């Protein structure tokens, strides 16, 4: 018997990296058998979708499924595990455990982190090939007796075909086993290696019949699901969707990212409906023949919709025509967002059995167009899933990348002929329409006062105060006694003393609330609606709303406000009283900047009065270098921090970045740099800039200044190229298919040093770049060292022309450092004057 384990995915995994994410993978172990899945980079909700078959020799064994976090430099971190006795699966109905979420357990009971997340598994028994083969060779009599209990010949045909296929597979395994030493020895003592003792067939006949019955039941259920229409299956998926997250792009890269003038439902139907003619048209363009598109079927075990597509791929200069099989499965279909994972298998190509090509189609709603039409965004990403290790990995990836690029260029061209793409001019005009539609919610002072002061503290204080005034009015003056004198009436008992103390404390709290309310109303979002000044890069941020903001007040709510910081310039929103899901609808514009900004810092605080230090409820960072500007037009930003991650706080933002100077950004920046370098710098060609942007995944406004051949010094020198641009410094190397690629911002650099030549540096000076604490963690795999405060140090040496490289590196660093220093002082002043937490303690923290 074989135990089949399907590892689907996981959710809510704990963050193991410094950037709040993990690189998880799964280990499956049964006895001495060990398997592992691929690694999914930078996510807490990974999807693997892999299946493993383990041979069961003893039902008393225990299945161990562990989730680990990959660490390239140290031992992998343990996240959690699930332990299941094999007997539990064997005793279950149909010898199968339904697809379910299993909580991950910590390594020991003493672990501090008890919540390790959950993993989605499907576990069931499958009949071993040896049993099927023994049943076939043992004669038809032993198998026909149990199969006669089926209702008809059509039902018994399916298990017979399955048994014959398993028999053929078993014979192939036998032939492979004979090639080994153990197989030859077994052949010497067994004259007929394809036969098995008849006793084994008699023992497992009942079990084989039960498996055949289950296969008949599954085939009948599949026939029922295949009779459903595509629209009915989509509605079923929508009803079963439990607000799951949209799968992130696959790590291989993005093949297509385009907006179309059509709703997401229509483009999903056009691409994947069985009645659509697009697959046939695409096959004609690609030269594909014998296309067979299967029907979508609902898989009850995994609650997903699947289908199989087969075809014959056209021959190329290097590879002959071969058969391809695509297993397509819907990962998400909630009516607005659709995600389809396609796993392509081409076993006939060289090394084709060692890998599968995976494609992820994500269809999501796009921004609303000025014409009022809906738009949708189609993103197609890919990766290579290597089933076995091979030395040809780099060559296979490079060939697949080029082939997929050419193929999906044709895909995009054909799709644009049938579905209208969104014009970039429409998006530009869409900004004014979106901002014009935002209207800040009018706030009445009286309504806010009633909402803010309508709590037990204020009501009880007012009641006690009125009660005391009525008492004073009704009571007669008492005689002077003790230490009293005229005008001073002291408490005459312990009870009166306690009542006076309570009144003083209550009065102090009420006066504090009144002071906070007046201070907050004085700051009614003064930055909202202030127009930007100057000419250059204009940044506009629309703060729409917040969700699940952490509650830190005793009332169970917060008084949140948001502070945006970009290049040292700060904008502050209004304060929302007693809200955990506040709505702002406020617009903030930053004055024009000479260079495009790199990072926008977002932080949300709880207002506690003018003299108390503000409490941070969460923070986030919008990196303009790593994000396409069009993706920022409408997004929900998850907040980081202990309070924010515990409550899963998010902010709804709309961000627009425009350049009012036109297309002379590169010339303007290079003119300033030439004054520092003292040498003419040539503008790179559009083709070179485009290749540079694709290499590091940079936005279109990023341009290459220069690049140098050098060595990256870690344990061993690694030859590659150092790329310099206005906002980043990057390194790329490709050594026999093993790629090393990273970049970090110029703003992240704290110090640049030059180490004199030495024997260890092969007689070349070394440029040492030290980053600020906690910065550039995405590039830490290229750092030589990291100190105790979190500073990464990068060593570059063996430049062809060290003087030219060092001069340009120093000039770029100087320009960024001057701007950063000026903006930092401006930031301190702005925080001190404008923000409600501008006290001395807050400024020192900055």
N, C-alpha and C positions, 0 to 999 in steps of 0.2 A: 504494500500500500504506500501511496505517496500523500504527503500532507502539503496542500497548496496554500500558500500565504500570499495574499494580495495586499501590498502596502500602498494605500491610496494617498494619504496626506496627513497633516497634523495641523493643529491650531492652538493659539495662545501659548506658544513656547516661551520660556523665559529668555530675556536678552542676555547673551553671553559675551558680546563684543562691546567695546567702548562706545560705538556709535549707536547702541541700543538695538542691534539686530543680531542675527546668528547665521551660521553656514551649516545647517543641519543635514545629517544623513542617517540612515537606519541600518543596523546590523541585525540579521536574523540568524539564530543559532539553535540547532537541535542536535544534541550529542556533539560529535566531532564535525558536523557539517556547518559551515559558516558562509553566509552571503551578505552582501551590502548593496545598498542603493547608490545612486549618484548623489552628488552634493548639490544642494540648491542654495545659491548664494544670497545673502543679505535679505532674509525674510524670517518672520515669526509664524507664518502660516504657509508652510511649503506644500507642494504637490509633487509626488513622485510617480504614482501610477505604474508600479512595477510588480511583477509576480515571480514567486520562487516556489520550486517544488523540492521537498525534502523527503528522503526515504525514511520510513518509520520501521524500526526494528523492535522497539519495545514500547508498549502503551504506557508504561510508567515513566517515560521520559518527560521532560519539561521543555516547552518551547519558550525561548527567551528572545524578546524583541526589544532592542535598545536604541535610543535616539541619542546621537552624539553631535557635538559641534566641532567642525574641522578647524584645526589650528596648524598653520604651516610651519611654525617655528617651535612649538611646544607640543606636548601630548594633547590629544583631542579631549575636549571637555565633555563630561558625562551630563546629559540633560535629564533622562528618565528612562524607565523600562517598564515592560509588561511581561508577566510570567503566566503562562497558561499550561496546565497539564494536558498532554495529548489525549488522555482518557476522556477529558471533558468534551473535546471535539468529537471523539468516537461515539460517546453516549448521546450526543445531541441528535435531534431529528434530522433525518437525511444525512447524518454524519457531517453536518455543516453548521457553522456559527454565522448568523446573518451579519451583514455589514453593520458595524456599530462603532461608536467612539469609545475607546478604552482610555481611562485616565492613566497617565504616566506616573509611576512611583519613583520617589527619590532613591538614591543609592543606599541610604541608611536612614533609620528613624531619627537620628540626631541631626540630619540636614536642616539647615535654616530655611531653605526654600521648599515648602511643602507643595506648592502649586507648580507642577512641571508641565502643564498643558495636557492635551489629548491627542491620540493618534487614531486614524480611521483604518480599520482592518477588515478583511474578509478571509475567513479560514474555513477550509473544508477538505475532506478526504477525496482522493481520486484513485481509481483502480490502477495498480501498477501494471506496466506492460507485460511483465512476466506472467501475471495471472491471466491476462487476455490470451497470450500465446499458448499457455498450457491448456486453456479451455478449448482452443481451436484444434490443437494437436491431440487432445484427449478424446476426440470424437464428438459428433453432433448430438449423440444421444444424451450425454450429460447436460447439454445446454438447452435442449429443446424442452425438457420436462418443466423447468421453471418458466420458460418463455411462453408456454401455452396458456398461462393465466392471463395474457394480454388480450385485449378486446378484439383485435383483428390483425391481419398480416401487415397492414400499414404501420401499426405501432411497433411491431417486432422488427421491422426492417431497419429502423434507425439504430437500435443497439447492435444489430448484426454488422451493419456498416462500420459503426464505431469500433466494434471488436476486431474487424478485419484491418482497419487502419492501425489500431494499436499493435496488432500482430506484425504488420509490416514494419512498424517503427521498432519493435522489439528485435526483429531479425537484423535490422540495420545496426542496432546497438551490439548485437552478438558478433556481427562481422567486424565491427570496430574493436571489440574486446579481444578478438583473436589475434589482432596485430600486436598486442602487448604480450609480455612474457607470461603473465598470469593466464591470459586467454589461451596461449599455446599449450601450457601445462594442462589446463582444463580440457582442451581438445584431445590430448593424449589419453586421458582416462575416461572420456565420454565419446563414444563413437558417433553418436547423433547429437550434436550440441544444440540443435534447434528444438529438441524435445525435452520435456520435463517430466518427472515421475507423475504417474496418473493420480497418486494419492493427493498431491497438491491441488490438482484440478478438482477432485471431489470435495476437498475441504472448502474451497472458495467459490463453489458454484452458486450457493445461495447468495453470497455477498455480491457476486457478479450480476446475478439476476436483479437484485435490489438496485444496483447501480444502473442497470439497463432501464428499469422502471422509472427511476428518477430522470434519466435522460429523455425518456418518452414524455414525461410530464413537462420537462423544461422545453422540449421542442413544441409541444402543444401550446404552452403559454407564449412562446415566441411567435407562433403563428397568429395568435390573437393580437399581440402587440403590433405585429407588422401590418395587420389589417387597418389599424388606426391611421388617420390622415396626418400629414405633417403639422397642420395647425392644431389638431387635437393633442399631439405629442408635446408641442410647445406650451399649450395651456396646462398640460399635466406637469411639465417641468416648472412652470411658473407657480403652480399651486404648492409644489413641494419645496420651492426655494425658501430657505430660512435666513434670508439676508446675509448670505455668505459673501465674502470679499471677492472682488474681481482678481483673477490670477495675474501676477506680475509678468512682465515681458521675460522671455527666455534669454539666458545669458549669451547665446550666440550672436545676437544683434537683431536689429530691426530691419526688415526687408521692405516694408511699406508702412507709411504713416501719412494718411490723407483724410481730409474732410470731404464729405459728399452731401449734396443737396437732396437728402431723402431721409425719412425716419429710420431708426435702427431696425425696426421690424421688417421694413421693405428690403433693405440690403441683406438682411439675414435670409429672407425667403429667396431672394435672387441668387445668392451664392450657394445655398445648401438645400433648397427644396428639390424633391425628386422630379418635379414637373419643370424645373428651370432648364433652359437650354444653354446656360453659360458654361457648364463643364464640357459639353460637347464642342462648343465654339473654341474653348481654351485648348482642348485636345487637338483640334485641327491646327491651331496656331503653333503648338509645340511639336506637331508631327507625331502625336501619340495615337496608337491604334488599339483595337480590341478593348475599348473602354466599356466596363461593366460597373454601373453604379447600383449598389445594393439599397434595399429599403431601410429606412430608419426603424429601429426596434427598441422598445423600452426594456432595459435590463432591471428587473425587480431587485436583484441582489445589491447593485450599486446605485439604484435609483437614478440612472442616467440613460440617455438616448444614444445609441451607437449604430454605425453602419460600416460596411466594408466596400472599398472601391478598388478595383483591379484594372490594370492596363499594361500595354507593352510600350516602354519608353523608346523613343527614337534613338538610333545609333549616333554617336558622336565620333570625333577624330580619334579619341582614345579608348572609348568603351563601345562595345557592340550593343545592339538592341537587347533589352532585358525586361523581365517582368517586374512590375512594381505593385505592391499591395499597401493600401492606406487604411488604417483603422482609425476612424473618426469618432469622437465622443464629445458630447456636450458637457462641459464643466459647469456652465452657468447659463441660465435662460430665465430671467425674471420679467421679461416683457420689455425691458429697457436696455439691459446689458446682456450680450451674448458672447460666450467664450467657447470655442471649439478647438480641441487638441487633436492633431492629426499625426499619427506615428507611421512613417513610411519605411517599408522594408524592401530592400533590393538584394536578395541573397545571391543573384547570379553575377553581380559585379565582383571584381577582385576585392577580397576581404569583406564581402557584403554580409557575411554572417556574424561579423564582429561588431556591427553598429546598426543603429536605426536613426533616421533623421526625423526630428520632431518639429512640428510647426504649430504655432498658437495663433488662432484668429480671434481677435478681440474687437467687438463692435459695441460702441458706447455712444450715448447722446453727445452731440456737439453743441456749440453755442448757437443761440437763436439768431437768425439772419435778419438784416434790416427789412427784408421783404416779408417777414413774418413766417417764413418757411422753417421747418425743422431741418437740422443737419445731424449727421452721424459721423463718427470717427472710426476708421478701420485701421487697426494696427496689426501687422503680421510679424512675428518674431520667430526665431529658430534656435536650435541647438543640436549637437550630435550626442547621442546617448550610446556610449561604447559598452557593449555587453561583455567584451573581452579586451584585455590589454593587448596592444599591438604597437610595434615600432613605427608603423606607418600612420600613426594618429595625426601628426601635423600635416602630412601630405593629403590625407583623406579630408581633413577639415578645410584646408585651402581649396581643394578641388570642389568640395560641396558648396563652399561660400561663393565661389565664382559662378558655379552652375545655378545656384538658387538666385543670385543677383540677376543673371540674364533671364531666368525663367519668370521672375516676378516683375521685371521691367515690362515684359510682354503681358503679364497678368494685369498690371496697372493700366497699360495702354488700352487693352480690350475692355476693362471695366469702365474706364473714362468714356468710352464710346457708347456705353449703355446707361451709365449713371453720371450725372453732371457733377464734376468736382467743384468745391467751393473756391471762389476767386479770392486771392489775398486782399484785393481792394474792398471786398465786402466785409472782411474781418476788420479792416481799419475803420470803416464807417460804423461798424458794429459797436465800437468802443463808446462813441458819443451817445448812441441809442441806449446802451446798457446803463451808462452813468446817468443819463437823463431819467431813466425809469426808476432810479433809486431815490427814495424820499425818506429822510429821517423821520422817525416817529415823533409827532409832537408830544411834548411832555408838559403837562400842567403841574405847576408847583403845588397846588392844593392836593391834586390826586397823588402825587409822589409823597407829599407830607403825610397824608392819611395812610398810604401803603407802608411808609418807612416807620412812622411812629405808632402804628397799630400793632403793638406787641405787649406782652404781659408787663414788662418793666415800666413802660410809660403809663399804661392804664392803671396799674396798681399804685404808682406814685401819685397820679392825679387823684385817685380815689382816697388814698390816705391823707393827701393834702387837704382835700375838701372836708374830709371827716374831722381833721384837726381844726380847721377854720370854724366849722359848725360848733365844735366843742368849746372853742375860745369864746364864741358868741354867746353860748348858753351858760358857761361857767362863770362863777363870781370870783373876784380877785381874792387870792389867799393871803394870809398874814405872813409877814416877813419873819423868817426863822433861820437858824444856823448861820451860814456865811453869806446869806442873801442881803442885799440892800436895794434901795429903790432903783428900779430899772433893770435889775438882774434877778431873774427867777430861775433857780437851779432845780434839777430833778430831786424829788423828795424820796425816791425809792429806786431799787435796782431795776424794776420794770420800766419806770419812766426813763431811766438812763439808756436801757436797751432800745426803747422806742425812738428816742432822740438819735441814737446811732444809726438805726435803720433808715430814718428819714434823711439823715445827712448823706449816707451812701447812695440811696435811691436818687436823691437830688443831684449828686455828682454824676451819676450815670446818665441821667436825663440831659443835663447840661452838656455832657460829652457828645451825646447823640445830636443835640441841636447844633453844636459847633461843627461836627462832621457834615451834617446836612447843608449848612450854610456854605462851608468851604467847597463842597462838591458842586453845589448849584452855581457857585461863582465860576467854576470851570465847566462850562457847558460844551465841551468839545470844541475849543477855540480853533483848532486846526482843521475842523471840518469845513470844506468848501473854499479854503484859501487857495487861490490860483498860484501856480508855479511861475517863477520868473526866470528869465535868461533864455539862452539858446544852446541846445546840446541834447543830452539824453534826459528825457522827462519821464519820471516814474510816477505812475498813478496807482494807488491802492484803494480798492473799495472793500470796506469791512461790512459784511452782510449780517452775519449772526454767529453765535457760538452754541455748542452742544455739549451737555454733560460737564459743565464747569464745576470744579471741586468746590464744595461748601465748607467754609472754615469758620463761619459765624455760629454763635449759639442758636440762632434761629433756624439753622439748617440751610441757609442760603449764603450768597456772597454778594459783594458790591464790585463787580469786575470792571476793569478798563484795560485797554490795549495800548502798548507803546511800540511803534515801528521805528527802526533805526537802520539807515542806509548811508554809508560813507560819512558817518558821524552826524548826519542830520536826523532829527527826531520829530515824529508826529505822534500826538496823543489823542485818544478817543475820549468820548464822554463816559461818565460813570453810570452804570445801570444798577439801581438799588434792588437788593433782595431778589436776585435772578440767578438761576443756574442754566437757563437756556435763553440768554439775552439776544435781542435784536437791535442792531445799530443802524444799518443802511447809511453809513457815513463814508465820505470820499476824502482821501488825503493825497495831495500832490507834493512831490519833492522838487525843489528848485533844480534847474538844469545843471547837469554834470558834464565835465569835459570828456571823461572816459565812461564807457558803459559800466554800471555797477556790477560787483561780483556777488555780493551777498546782501540779503534783506533779513535783519533780525526781527523776530516777532516775539513779544513777551506780554503775558497777561498778568495783571496784579489784582489784589483785593485791596480796596481803599479802606484805611483804618484811621483816617484823620490826618490833619496837616503836620502833626508832630510825631507820628508813629511811623516806624519803618514799614514800607509796603511789603506784603507777603506775595511771593511769586506763586501763581497758580499753574504755570506751565510756560514753555518757550518752544520756539521752532526756528528753523533757518531755511530760507528760500535761496538756493544756490542758482544764480542765473547762468553760470558756466555749465552746469550739469543738466540744466532743464531747458527745453525748448520754450520760447516765449509764448507760442500759441497754446501750450499746455496750461499756462497760468491764467487764461481768460476766465476760467471758472473751476475752482478746486476747493476741496476740503483738506485742511492741513491738520494732521494729527499732532498734538502737543506732546512734548517730552517733559520729564520731571516726575518725581515720585507721586505728587498729587494728581498730575494730569494723566499719567499712565494707569494709575489705579482706577480712575473714573472714566478712562478712554475719552478724554476731552478733545474737541476738534473746533477749528475755526473755519468759517466759510469766507473765502477771499476771492476777489477778482483783481488781477494785477495786469497792468499794461505798461510796456516800455517802448517809447518811441524816440527816434532821433530826428530832431528838427533841422539838422545841418545837411541832410541828404547823404550821399554816398561817399563823401570825402573823409570818412572817419580815419581810415588807415593813413592817408596823406597828412592829416592834421597831427596825428600822434607821431608819425615818423619825423615830421619837421621838428617837433620838440626834442625828440631823441637825438637827432643829428647834431643839435647844439651841444648836447652833453658828450656825445661820442667824438665829435669833431670830424666826422667822416660821412660821406654820402651813403645812404641806405636805400637799396633798390626794393621797390614794391614787388612782392611775389605775384605770380600769375594766378588767375582764378582757378585753374586746374590744380595748382599746388595747394592753394588755400582749401579747396574742396577736399582734397585727399587728407590734409591735416585735420580738418574738422571731422571727417569720417573716422580717422584713426583713433581719436580720443573721444568721439561722441560729443562734439562741441556745437553750440548754436551757430547759425549762419553769420552773425555779426563778429565772431572771433576771427582774427587774421594772423597769419604767421609772419614773424619779423625775421628770424634767422634760425638755422639749425646747424649743429656741429657734431662731428664724429668724436666719441670719447668712450671712456670705460667707467662703468658704475662699479665702485669698490664695495663689496660686501665681504663674504668669506673669500671669494675668488673674484677677480676682475671680470666684468661682463661687458663686452663691446656692444655698443648701440649708438643711437643718435639722441642728442639733447635738443629739444624744440623750445623756442622762446616766442611768446606772444605777449600781447598787452596785459593780459590778466593771469596767465598761467605759465608754468615751466614744466615741461613734460619729458619723459624718457621712454624710448621704445627699443626693444631688442628682440631678435628672432634667431635663436640658436638651435638649429636642427629641429625646427617645428615647435620648440618650447619658447613661448613668448613671455616677455616681461614688459609690462606697460603700466605707467602710473603718471599722475600729474598732481600738482598742488598750486595754490594761489600765491602770487607774489605777496599779497597781504599777510600770508601765514608766516613769511620768513622773518625771523627775529635778528639773525646775524649771518653775515657771509665772511668767511675767513679763507686765507690762502696759506696752505702748509708748504714749506720749502721742499724742494725735491729730495728724495731719499732713495735708498736701495729698494725698500719695499714698494715704492711707487714707480719703480723702473725709471728713475731719473726725471720724473715729470712732477710739476707742482700739482697740488691737490686743492680743489675748490670745495670747501666744507660749508654746507648750508644748514643752519639750525633753525627749526621751526618754533613757533610759539607753543607754549604748553597746551596739549590737547588738540592741536590743529593738524590737519593733513593725515588723519588716521586711515583714510582710504588708501594712502600711498605707503603705509608702514612696511609693506613687504619689500620695498626698495631701500629702506633705511639701513644704515650700517649699525647704528646704536640708538638706544632710547634711554634717557637719563631718568632719575627717580621722579622728576616733576612732569614727565610726559613729553619732553622735547625730543623730537626726531632729528637725527643728523644724517645727511646725505653727502657722500663723498664722490666727486667726479674728477677724473684724471685723464692723462694721455690725450689731451686735445692736440689736433694737428697744428693749430695756431693758438697757443694759449693766450697771448696778449690780446688778440682780437676778441676771443670768447670772453675773457675776463672783463674787458672794457665794456662790452655790450651787457653782460650780466650785471655789472656794477651800475651802469647807467639806468637800466630798467628798475633795479632795486631802489636806486636813489629817487627816481621819479615817483614810484609808488610810496616810498617812505615819507617823502615830503608831503604828499597829499594826505597820507594816513595820519601824520602828526598834526597837520593843520586841522583836519576834520576831528581828530580826537579831542583837541582842546575846545573846538566848537561844540562837540558833543557834551563835554563836561559842563560848559556854560549853559547850554540849552537845557540839560537835565536839571541844573540847579534852579533855573528861572521858571521853566514852563511846567515841568511835570509835578504832580501833586506829592511825589515822594522826594522832592528836591531838598533834602536836609543834608547835614554834613556827613552823617553816617552813610547815606546812600551814595554821595559823591565819592567817598573814599572807596566804596565797593567797586565803582566803575573804574 
